[in-house]
């Protein structure tokens, strides 16, 4: 082979047979770049930890194959992109969008970001950046793949193909390590245009030896596969075992030992087997057990530009297929253009840990492809109908449909004992909620879950923990750090603590043996020592005295009056790290007959903030709770109007600024609303829980 260097930029991408016939390489390379220089922001990006960081119980898993860089990624899209668990970006984003990496990792510390790198093409149409200038300088003229007549070859318009049998297969891993991986921005590499064969290129007319002779296709493929394996082996050795390396294009067993997985583009992938769903799906399940590193697979569903994101059934089918394994779901225009930020209702579902593998219910095994597939999770179930006719599936226990807006005929929030799936369709169903953890609730109350925008997330349910009395305040939480949830119960006069085994551990009376006006309950680390303390408030008819106790029932400090001592409406209590200082503040709300007066105290009884949550002339008091509703690391304060007010919930930040509010149920009722805050679906964001003991008036909001 010649060892002659030439100017890469002088090569014309259209000087040969650039017509793509590649069934593996049909991937959109339309990366929108500006040719002028973009000044980098002075902020230093956070370095990647170079591993897959997603929690093992995170299902649904979402990915975005996002081939934009430069001004194609405005700062306004950073937050939207951070929602994904896995993001594939053009490698040149490290040049044009340096601040993007900082924002993504700040907004989503568990995101995995992969650099897009084609394995055998140079893109003359879109690459005008310093990173690819370095790549151009590495490529020697003798490394281009030629036809038997000496002309260039191509697998995609605007590109020219490189010969994997040349030293290019050795140079590519070096380029990845030295010019991309070394930045510390990436968690791994996405090798596109990947195949272990090349006999299909240019209609078979290729000359890997540059001797003017059309090569034997069998010999071409043997040599190509050997070079491809060596390229992957070198990449893995240079990047290390923690790097995520996935490909797009080939499922050959010979390359799997070096990989985490692959993408199935335009699922079912047209070039996988005969292009049928069975071919892609069987490969997807099989390769989970063949890859040499933690599996990372992406199923990329696609629709046409004419359809947009509206083809919910197609998306559900691909997403349900994804959930039969442990992969990531993505959805865009496919080969036409990978630059959409679409989000399906199903992607918000939190299914929790899988309970075993997927099973074909039609055959009772996981071998036969066609049928109705099911996979159970801690919090729900995924169903997939791969047949050509509708199928009805019944359940032993009631299940709950998702609440969605994109296809409300499917995701309508209804309770179901059976569902009928259309052909090539899928669905996610949730197990109904029956209890609340991590927040105090009123035993026997009717509970409904909302996000910070007032959108109801789940069906309402009664939350009752026997044998405790209705109207007792109950908390289910691991308060001592032993990995098991204890039960704290507050009645009219005392607090009882039960172990996870149900045995009573402790009883104490925070306000003495003669007190019987009721106890308000909260827990939190109010002194920053890493231990949980119990915070109590008095009920209606008592002075608003707040006290703090350790888990042995021993009082810490003298306590303090949250409001004037002559006020006898009692005091509601909550705790939250509203300042982000590593310890919880005590949040109080005046009890019935008081104004809607909210105060924030430290453990010594010093007031840090105060405000009126509603009209200051309202005299029904105010319920309080706190939690991180938006994932910013600071707890927001949530209030509910007391008796005599409507079921009005409001949200405040620590600076007492209202940042949201909504009514639950019928706004014309005046029983008020109790509030709690907890991350009920373990998605990292707390939800607002509206609690009512007057369900007949509020049943309209169920």
N, C-alpha and C positions, 0 to 999 in steps of 0.2 A: 504494500500500500504506500502511496505517496505520503510524505511528511512535509507538506508544503503549506505554509500559513498564507492566508489572504485576508483582505478586509471583509468581514462578515456583512457589513452594511451595504457593500456593493452588490451582494447577491440579490437577484430579483425573485420575489416569491412567486411570480407568475410566469417564470421562464420555462416551465415544463408542464407536465401533466398533473396539475394541482387539483384535479377533480377527485373528491374524496369518495372512496367506496368502502370505507372502514366501518364495519358494523360494531366494532368495539370502541372506536374513537369518536363516535358521533356525540361530541360534547361541545357546548357553546363556549367559545373563547372571546366573547364580546366584552372585553374588559375596558370600560370607559375611562380613558386616561387623558389628562391634559398634557400638552407638550411643553408648556412653560413650567418653570421651576416654582414649586410651592415651598415656602419657608416653613421649616419645622418649628413647632412650639418648643419653648424652653423647658417645658415640664418633662422630667425624665420618666419614661414608662416603667411600670412594675415588671420585674422579670418573671418569666414563667417558671413553674416548678417542674416542667417537663414530665408530666404524667397525666393519666386520666383521673380526674378528681371527683367525678360524679359519684354520689352516694349509691350503694348497691340497691337501696330500696326506692330509687327515683324512677318511677314509671308513671306517666309517659315520658320518654326521652325525646327531646327535640333537637334537630340540626338545621342549619341553613347553609346551602351551597351558594355562597354569595360572591360572585365574580365581579366585584366593583372595587375601584380604588380611586384615589384622587378626590376630585370634587363630587364623584359619584357616591361618596359616603358623607353626607353633611352631618355636622355635630348633632343635629336634631334626631338623627337615626341611631345614635350610639345607644340610647336607653332601650330602644326597640330590639336592637341586635343583641343586647346583653341578656335578653330573656332566654336565648337558646342555650342548651347545654353543650353543644358542639358547633363550632363555626369554622367554615372553610373560606379563607380569604386569599386573594392573589398575593404572591410573595412580595410584590412591589408595594403592598400596603405598608411595609416597614419603612419605605421611603416617603410615601405621600401622606400617610395617615398615622404618624407616630403616636399622637395623643389618643388615638382610638384604643390602643392596647391598654393604656392607663385607665381609661374610662370603663372599658369592658371588665377589667379585673376588679375595679373598685365597685362596680354595680353588681357583678356576679363573680365572686372569688372562685367559684367552682367551674367556671367555663373552661372548655378545652378549645384551643385555637390552632388550626392546622394551616400550613402554608401550601398553596396550590403550586405544583411544579409538574409540567408535562415531561414525560420521560423521553420522547423522541421527536420533538418539534421545536423549532424556533419561530416565534410569532413576529413577523416583520410588520404587521398591520397595527399592532397596539403597543409594542414594547419600545418605549423611548425614555427609559429611566436609567439611572446610574447602576442599579443592581443588574439589569440585563446587559448593560454595556460591559460589565465585568464578565458575564457569561459569554458574550460575543468574543471577548478577547481570549477566552479559553478554547474556543472551538477552532479546530484546524480544518482546512479545506478538504482534506482527505477523509473526513469523518461524515460527510454528507452521503446519504443513500441515493444511488443513481439507478436509472433504468439501464437496460442492456445497450441502449443507444447513447448513453452518457448524459441523459437529461436528468433534472432533479425530480424528486418524488415528494408527495404531500399527502397528508391524511385529513387536512382541514384547510379551507380557503384562507389565504394570507399567511400560510406557514410553509416551512420547508422541513423535510424529514431527515433525521440523523440516523446513522447506521449503528445499531446496538452492538454489532459484532466488531466495531472499531474501538479504539481507545476511549471513545465517548462513554462507554459503559463504566469505565474507571473514573473518568473525570466528573461525571454527574454527581456521585456521592461526595466528592471533594468540594464541589461547588456548593452543594446543600449544606455541608458541615461548615465551611469557611465563610460563606457569604450570607447564609440565612440562619442556620441554627446558632451560630456564634453570637447573634444579637441578643439572645436570651428572651426574645419576645414570644417564641412559638412553643407549643407543646408537642409538635410533631409535624409530619409531612403527609400531604395528600398527593400521591403520584397518579396523575391523570395520563390518558393515552397509554394505558398499560396492557401489554399482551406478551405472551411467551411465543407467539408465532408471528411471522411476517409474510408468509407466502401469498396472502390475500392482497397485499399492498400493490397498487398500480396494476391490478388485474393479474398479478403474478409476475409481471415483467420487472424484476429487480436484479441488480448485480452487486451483491455484497462484497465481492472480491475485486471489483473494478477492472475486470479483464475483458469487458465488452461482450460477455456471454450471459444469456439469461440463465439464472441458477436453478438447479433442481429444487423444487419446493420442499421436498422432504429434508434435504440437507440444509436448506435455509432455516427451517423451523428448528432442527436440532441445534444448530449453531446459535440461533437467536435465543432459544430457551436457556442454553448454558450461559450466555452472556447476561441475560436478564436475572437469572439466579445469582450470579456473581455480583451484579449491581445491587441487588437487595441485601445480599450478605454484607457487602462493604458498607452500605448505608446503616445497617443495624449495628455493625461494629463501631462505626464512627459516632453514631448518635447515642448508643447505649440502650440498655433494656427498658428504661422508663419512657423512652420516646414513643409516641403513638405514630405508627406508620400504616397507612391504609392506601389501597389502590382503587382504580376505577377501570374495569375492563376485562378481567380474566379471573377465573376460579380454579386455575390449574393447581393440583395438589403439590407440585414440586416447589412452589414459592411460599406456601403457607407457613412453613417453620420460621420465616423471618418477619411475618406480618402480624398486625392486630386484627386485620379484617379488610373489607372492601366496601365500595358503594355499589348499589344496584340502581343505576341511573334510569330515569324514565320508566320506573317500575310498572308492570313487569318488563324487565330489560329486553329490548328487541334482539340483542345479539347474544343473549344467554340461552344456549341450547337452540330450541326452535322458536324462542320468543314468547312462549306461553307462560302463564302465571305459574304453573307447576314447575317449570324449569328454574325460574328465579327463586321460588319459595323453597324448593328442595335444596338448592345450593346454599341458600341463606341459612337454613337449619343445620345442614351438614358441616359447613365451614366453621361454625361455632366451636366444634370439637377438633378442628384440624389446625387452627392458627397456633403459632408458638407463643403468643403473648395475650394479655387480657383482651378479650374480644371487643372490637369496635366496628360495628357494621352500620351502614346508613342505607335506608330505603328511601329513594328519592322519587316521590310521585310527581307527575307533571300533568299539566293541562295546556290547552292552546291559548294563545293571546285572545282569541275571540271569546273563549269561555271565561277567562279570568279565574278568580279564586272561587267561583260559585259552584263548582262541581263537587258538592259535599260528599256525594256517594262515592265517587272515585277516591277522594281523599280518605274517607273512612275505611274503604277497602284496603288501601295501602297501609294506613295506620294500624288497623287490626292485624294485618299480616306482620307488621313490625313487632307487635306485642306478643306474637307467638314465639319470638326469640327475644334477645336482650338488646336489640338494635335501637338506632335513633331514626326518627321519622322526619323527613323534609318534604316540602311541597313548593313547586314553582312552575315556570313555563318550560322546564326541561331543556332539551337541546336548543330550543329557540333562544332562550335567554335565562341565565341563572342570576337574577338580581332582584328577586321579590322578597318582601318581608311580610309574609302571610302567616296568619295564626288561626288555627281551627279551634272551635270550642273544646274539642276532645283533648287538646294539648294542655289545657288547664287542669285536667283530671289528675288526682293523686291516688294511684292504685296501691302504693306501698310495695312490700316485698312479694315476689311471685311465690305461689304455693305449688311448687312442682313445675314440670314442663307442660307444654301445650299438648293437647290430645285431640285427635280426630274423633269426634263423638259418633260419627256415622259408622266408623269401623272399630272404635275402641282402641286404636293404636296411633302412633305418630309416624307411620310409614307411608300409608296410602295418602296421596295428596288431596284428591277431590273429596269434599264433604263439608261438614260443619265443624269447625275447629273452636276449641275453648281453652282458655288459660285463666286460672283462678289466681287472684291476688289477695293480700290482706284486706284491702278496702273495697274490692269489687271484682269484676270479671270482664274479660274481653271475648267477644264472639266474632267469628268469621265464617261467612257463607261463600265458599268457593265454587258452588255448583251453579248450574244454569237455570235453577228454578227456586222459587221462594221456599223458605224453611221456617218452621215454627219450633221454638225451643222453650220448654217449660222449666220452672225452677222449684226446688223444694221449699225455699223461703222467699219472701218478697224481696225484690230488688228495686233500685231507684234509678230512673233515667237521669241523665245529665240535664242541667238547665242551660239551654243555649239560645242563641239568636240567629245563627246561620241557617239552621234547618230545624225549626221548632216542631215540625211533625215527628221528628225522631227524638230530639233532645228537648222534651217538654217538661221534664221534672216529675213525671208521674211515677207512682208506685206500680210495679208490674210483677205478675206471677208468671208471665210468658211474654215472648216477643216474636214477631214474624220478620225475618230478614229477607230483603229482596236479593235476587241473584247478584253475585259479586258485590257484596256489601258487608259492612261490619258495624259493631256497636260496642260501646263501653257502658257498663252498668255498675252502679255503686251499691255497696251494702248500706242499708239505712243506719243512721246514727242513733245510738241509744243512750249515750252518756257524754259528759263533758269532762275533760282533764285539763289541769293547769289553771283553772279559774274557779272562783267561788260561784255557786249557783244556788237557787232556792229549790229545795227538794220538792218534786211534784209539779214544778212549773212547766209551762209550754215554751219551748225554745225554738228560735229561728236564727239562722246564720246569714250575715250580710258582709259584703266587702265594704271598703271605706267609701265607696260611691253609692252605697245604698242598694246595691244589686243583691237580691236574695240568692244565695248559693245552693241551698239544699231545702228539702221539705222540712216543715216544722215537726217537732217530736216532743213527747213528754220525757222529761229527764227525772227519773226517780230511782233512788238507791235504797232498797229495803235493808234493814227494818226501820230506818230512820223516819221520823215524822215529817209530814208535809209542812212546809214553811221553815223547816230547819235550814240553816246555811251549811252547804257541804262543799268540800274541796277534795278532789282526787289528784294527788301529785306526789312525786318522790321528794319529800321535804328533807330527808336525812342523807341523800346521796347513795343509798344502798342498791339502787337499780330497780327498786320495787315501789309501787305507788301506795302511799298511806292514805287513810281517810280521816279528814278533820271535820268535825261536826259541831256547830254552834247552835244551841237552842236559846230559850229565854234567859238562862242564867249561867250555863256552863259550856266549856269546850271539852270535847272528847277526841282523843287521837287513837285510831285503830291501825294495826299493822296490816300488811298486805294479806296476811292469813286470816284477817277478820277479828283477831283477838284485841281486846281493849288494852292499850298501853298506858294511857294517862287520862285523868279527868282533873280539871281545875276550874275554879270560879273566878274569873278575872275581876269581878266587882263585888265579891263577897257573897256569903251564904244567904243574905237577906235580899239580894238584888234579883229582880225577875222581869225587867222591862225589855229584854232581848239583847243579843250580842251581834254586832257587825264584825265580820271576819275578813282578814287579808293576811297574806304571807309575803315575805321578801327579805332580801339581804339589805337591811337598812343601815348597817354600820360598815359594810364593805369587807367583812372578815371571811367571806366565802361560805358562811353558814346562814341558814334560813331562820328568820325570826317571825314570831306571830304578832300581828297587830290587831287590836280590837277597838271597837267603838261601841257606844251605848245605843239603846233603842229609844223609841218615843216615850216621853215621860221622864227621861233622865237628863242630867246635865251632859254636855258634849265632851266627855272625857275620853281621850285616846291613851291606850297603854300598849307597851311592848313587852313581849315575853320570849324566853328561849324555848327550845323544844322540850324542856323538862318542866315547863309551866312556871319558871322562876321569872319574876318581873325584872325588867331591865330599866332602871331609871324611874323617876317619879310619875311619868306620864305628863300630859298637858291638856289644857282646854282648847279645843279647836275653835270655839266661838265663845261668846259671853256666857259667864257662869249662870246667869239668870235664864238663859235659853234652855228649855227642857224638851226640845224636839229630838234629841239624840244626834248621832253623827254617823254617817256612812264612811267607810274607809276602803282605800285601795292602795296599792304600792306600784311603783314603776320607776325605771331609770330614765327619767325624762330629760336629764342633762347629759347623758352619756358619760358619766364620771365613774362608772363601775360600782355604784351602790344605788339602792332604791330610795326614792323619796316617799313620804307618806302623803297621800292625797285624800282630802276629806270633802264631803258634801253635807250640807246642813240637812237634818232630818225633817220630817213633816212639821208644818207650821212655821218653818224657817224659809228664808229666801233661797234662791238658787245659787248660793254662795259656795264657790269652790276655792279651796286653799291647798297650797303645796308646802309641806313642812319637812325639815330634817328630823333626825331622831331626837334632837334636843327640844323640839317644839318651836324652832325658829321659822318664821314664815319666809318662804322664798318667792312665792308668787300667789296671787289671788285674783279672782274675777267672778262675775255673774254669768252663769251659763245661759240663762234666759232672762226675761224681763225682771228687773230687780224687785218689782212689786208683786211678783208671783210668790205665793206663800206655801207651796206644796213641798218645798225642799228639792234636793237633787241627788240622784244616784250617780256613783262614779266608778270608773274602771280605767285601766291603762294597759297599753300594749303597743308593739311596733307594727303598725298597720301597713306601712309603705316600704319596709326593709331598709330604712336609713340608719338603723342602729340606735335611734332615739324612740322612747315610748311616747305615744300620743295619749292625751287624756280624753276619755269617752264619757259623755254624760247622758243621763236619761231623766226626763222630767218626772217629778214626784207626783203623788196623788193630787188630783184636781187639774193636772195638765194633760195635754195630749200625748200620745206615744211618740214623742219627739226625741230623737237621738242627735247629739251634736259631737263634733270632734274638734279638739283644740291642740295646738302645739304648746311647747313649754313657755312661749312668750305670750300666752293667753290669746293668741290669734285664732279665730274660728277657721278651720280649713275644710269643713264639710258638715253635712247634716241631712237628715231625712226622717220621714215618718214611717212607722211600721204599723200595719193593720189599718184600722179606720181612724183617720185624724180627728173625727168628730167625737171620739170617746175621750173620757177624762180620768182614766185610771192611772195615767202615767206609764212608765216602763222601767223595769229593772234591766241593768246592763252588765255584761261580762265580756272579757276579751281573752281569746285563746287561739293558738294555731291548731285548729281542729283537723286540718288535712296535711299537716307537716310540710307545707310548701315554703316555709321561711317567713311567711307573712301572717300576722295575727288577724283573725276574723272577729267581727263584732257579733255578740250573741244577745239578742233581745229576749228577755224572759218575762212571762206574764203569768199571774195566778188568776187572771180574769179572762179565760180563754173564750168565753162565749161572745164577749165584746170584740175580741181581737181575731176571731176565727176567719174573718174575711181576708186576712193577710197570710193565711196558711199556705 
